């Protein structure tokens, strides 16, 4: 991420990497904060994919360096939604018990 031109106010986290059995392809899932910058970051990563691949080719000492593709990690959003729902239910139960 240091090699990309992203503002310092954007935090990008690699949350998961899925690599094919033959090590030829990898899906890299990222989380971006603030969320509204996700599409911008994905576009920047796609534009810089050649440079990123070159860096990996130089740094990794393996037979095949996988071709990488970036994806938004949507699991985090789903987890946050579930957490919000559970918190609401808990709060409603608390209020219900308080009234009784």
C-alpha positions in Angstrom: 0.0 0.0 0.0 3.0 2.3 0.5 3.6 2.3 -3.2 0.1 3.5 -4.1 -0.9 7.1 -4.1 -3.8 7.1 -1.6 -4.5 9.9 0.9 -3.1 9.2 4.4 -6.7 9.5 5.8 -7.7 6.2 4.1 -7.0 3.0 5.9 -6.9 -0.2 3.8 -6.7 -3.6 5.4 -6.2 -6.9 3.6 -8.8 -9.1 5.4 -8.4 -12.4 3.5 -6.6 -13.9 0.6 -7.9 -16.9 -1.4 -5.3 -18.6 -3.6 -6.0 -21.3 -6.2 -4.4 -24.7 -5.6 -2.0 -24.2 -8.5 -0.9 -20.8 -7.0 -1.7 -19.0 -10.3 -4.5 -16.8 -9.0 -5.4 -15.0 -5.8 -8.4 -13.1 -4.6 -7.4 -10.4 -2.2 -10.3 -9.1 0.0 -9.9 -5.6 1.4 -11.7 -3.5 3.9 -11.5 0.3 3.5 -12.1 3.1 6.1 -13.9 5.3 5.5 -16.2 3.0 3.7 -17.2 5.7 1.1 -13.7 5.4 -0.3 -13.9 1.7 -1.2 -14.7 2.2 -4.9 -11.9 4.7 -5.2 -9.4 2.4 -3.6 -10.4 -0.6 -5.7 -10.0 1.6 -8.9 -6.6 2.7 -7.7 -5.6 -0.9 -7.0 -6.8 -2.0 -10.4 -4.9 0.8 -12.1 -1.8 -0.1 -10.3 -2.1 -3.9 -10.6 0.9 -4.2 -13.0 3.2 -2.4 -10.5 1.8 -4.4 -7.6 2.5 -7.6 -9.5 6.0 -6.5 -10.3 6.7 -5.8 -6.6 5.4 -9.2 -5.6 7.5 -10.9 -8.3 10.6 -9.2 -6.9 9.8 -9.9 -3.2 8.3 -13.3 -3.2 10.7 -16.2 -3.7 8.2 -18.8 -5.0 7.9 -20.7 -8.3 4.7 -18.9 -9.3 3.5 -15.5 -8.1 -0.3 -15.5 -8.3 -2.1 -13.1 -10.5 -4.1 -11.0 -8.0 -7.5 -9.5 -8.2 -8.9 -7.2 -5.5 -12.4 -7.4 -4.0 -14.3 -5.6 -1.3 -14.7 -7.6 1.8 -18.5 -7.5 2.4 -18.4 -9.8 5.4 -17.5 -6.9 7.7 -20.6 -4.9 6.6 -22.8 -8.0 7.1 -21.3 -8.5 10.6 -21.9 -4.9 11.5 -25.5 -5.1 10.4 -26.1 -8.3 12.4 -24.4 -6.6 15.4 -26.7 -3.6 15.1 -29.8 -5.8 14.9 -28.7 -7.8 18.0 -28.0 -4.6 19.9 -31.5 -3.3 19.0 -33.1 -6.5 20.2 -31.1 -6.4 23.4 -32.2 -2.8 24.0 -35.8 -3.6 23.3 -35.7 -6.5 25.8 -34.1 -4.3 28.4 -36.8 -1.7 28.0 -39.5 -4.4 28.1 -38.1 -5.9 31.3 -37.8 -2.4 32.8 -41.5 -1.7 32.2 -42.6 -5.0 33.8 
